[in-house]
């Protein structure tokens, strides 16, 4: 098993999408993850926060993944048809109140 790091991915969308479109994107993401793992790439989705505008339209997501490399994150995004506006290795989190 290859060592993995955690990555944070900002996915900015050019126009707001609906909940149904977000669900379809999540399905495409899951399929791409499965394909990559079948090919031997270490990658998994941890969680996502949904970004919304004042009207409730979904304008992006902020996702956390575990992966063997940043290249694996970009390959996943390309296969799933998702933007990867900014990909950054996750540092130590700060605690809130």
N, C-alpha and C positions, 0 to 999 in steps of 0.2 A: 504494500500500500504506500503510495506517494504521500509525502508530507503536504499539508495544506495550510494556507493562510486565510484569514478573513478579509473580505473586500466589501467596501461600501460603493454602491452604484447609484448615481443620480440619473434617472430616466426622465428627461424633459420632453413633453409632447408638444408638437407644433400647434395643435388645437385641442380643446377639451374633448374627452370621450365619455361614454356612458358606462354604467356598471356592467352592462352586457358586453361591451367592447373590452372592458378590463378583464372580465371572466374569460373571454376568448383569448386575450393576450396571455393570461395565466396558463391556459390549456396549451398554447403554443410553446410557452416556456417549459412546461413540464415535459412535453414531447422532445424538445431539444436537449433537456437535461438527460433524459433517458437514452437518447441516441449517443450523446457524448460518453456517458458511463459505459454503455455497451462497447464503445470503441476504446475503453481503458482510461478515459480522462477522469480524474478525481475532481468532482464538482457537485455542490449541493446548495440548495436554497435554504436560508435560515429564516428570514422574515422580510416583510416589506411594510413600509408606511405609505399611505396614499396621500398625494398632494391634491388639494381641491381649491378651486377659485371661489369667489364670493357667491356665485350662483349654484355651487355644488358640483360643477363640472370637474371631472378628473383631469388634471393638467400634468401629472407625472407621478413617479414613485421614487422612493428612496429605499433601496434594497440592500440586504446583507446576504452575502454568499460565502461559502467556504470553497476554495479552489486551489489547484496545484500551481496556477500561475495567472497573471493578469491576461495573458493571451487566451486562456480558457474562458475567461469572463467575456472577452470580446467575441470569441467564436460562438459562444452560447447566444449572445445578443443577436449576432448576424443570422444564425440559424432560426431563431425564434421571431425574427423580424421586429426586434425591439431596439429602441435607441439605448446607447450607453454614453450619455452626455459627458459624464465624468466618472472615472474608476479610480479609487484610492484604497490602498491597504489600510485596514482598520487599526487604529492605535488603542491604547488603554482608555476605557470610557471614564467619564467623570460621573459622580453620583449627584442626583438632584436632592431636593429638600425632602 
